[in-house]
Amino acid sequence: MLGLDDGPRGGPALSETLAGYVRQVAAAIGVPADAVGYEVSDTATAYLGLVERLPEHAGRDLMLVWDERLGWYVGVETHPGKTPLVLSYLGGDAMPPPAVVARFVAEAVAGRRTDMLRPVVQPADRVTLARRMAANRTRP
């Protein structure tokens, strides 16, 4: 389990780094800022509400979610309190560059990605997580 450290020991603050990383992912896929949320608690997570809809899930919102243990996945919103329907997971690096996430979302929404849960490469602690996340952000 990653510790709850959020910055000390010479590393960047995870909440600050997560905010920047998630903003860049949102920009890469065209999600407005008001449809983005993130949190660092016992698990660091992020949520992006997608504008796309799928005919087979009419009336349901699509979402892109990031979790420090699972990485990124695209899902369909269900009823409050129920587990979302996951369409596809992005395996590999837990925090890939925003362009990689954008391609994954486009492919998942188009029905060309139906990857099931696969382990992601997870850092040993949150300082390392923040450093890797910062390294995968694009530079302006």
N, C-alpha and C positions, 0 to 999 in steps of 0.2 A: 504494500500500500504506500502510496506517495504521502510524504508528511504534509502537514498543514503549513509549512513554511511559505511565506509570501514575500520573499525578497532578501532577508538578511544573508549573511555569509558571503557577501560580495557579488551576489547575483541580482538580476533584475527582478522587480516585483512581478509575480505571476499575474495578478489582476490587471496591472497596467499593460503587460505584454499581451495577455489574452485579449484585452480590449482593442489594441492596435491590430492584432492578427485577425480578429473577427471582423473588424471594420474593413480590412483589405479583402477578405473573402467575400463579404457582402457587396463591396464595390465590384469585384470581379464577376459576380453573378447577377448584379443588378437589383439587389435587395435594398429597399430604403432603410434608413437608420431607425425609423419607428417600428420596424418589423424585426429588430435585432435585440437579443438579450444575452447576457452572460453572467456567470456567478462563480465565485471561488469559495467553496465551503469544504465539507468533507470530500467532495468530488468537484473538480473544475468542469464546468459545462458551458455550452453556448447553444442558442436557438436562433434560427433565421427562418422567418415565414416566407415561403416561396410564392411568387405570383402565378406560377403555372398551375394548371388543374389537369387531372386525368379523367377521360370519359368514363373509365371503369370505376372511378371513385367520385362520381358527380356529387357536388355539394360539400365535399370534404377538402380542407386545406392541406397543402403539402408543406413539409417542413424539412429543413436541413438541421441536423443536430450534431454537436461535437461533445464528446465525453472523453476525459483523459484516459480512461481505461479501454474504451471501444473505438475511439477515433471518430470519423465522420460517417453519418448515415442519412439517407433520405427516407422519409416516412410519411404516412398519411395520418392526419389528426383523427382521433376517435372521440368518443364522449369523454367529458371531464372525469378524471380519476381512473380511466382505463388506459391500458398500455397501447401506444400507437402501433399501427401496422407498418413494419419496416419493409421497404421495397428493396434497398440495396445498401451494403456497407462498403466503404472504401478501405481496403486492406493496405498493409505496408506501414508506412510512417504514420504515427499518431497525429502529426501536424505537418502535412505536406504544404508546399507553396500554394498560395491562393489560386494560381492558374490551374494547378492539378485538381483542386477541389471544384473549380468552375467546370472543367471538362467532365469530371465525374457526375456532377449534377445534371449537365446537359444530356449525358448518355443515359442516366437513370430515368430522367423525365421522358426521354424519347423511347424508353423501353429496351435500350441496348445494354443495360447493366442490371443484373439481378444477383449480384454477389451476396452470398450469405456471410454471416459473421465469421471473420478470420482474425486471428490475433494481430494486434498492431504492435510495432516496436515502441515500447514504453520506457521512458527514462526512469532511473532509480529514485529520483527525488524531484521536488518541484523547482528547485533552482536550475537543475539540468533541463527540466521541461520548459521553463521560461527562456533559457538560453537557446534551446533548439527552436522554439517557436519564433523567437526574435530573428534567428538566422534564416528561417524560411519565409519571413515577410519580404515583400518586394521593397526595394529602396526607391524613394521618389526621384 
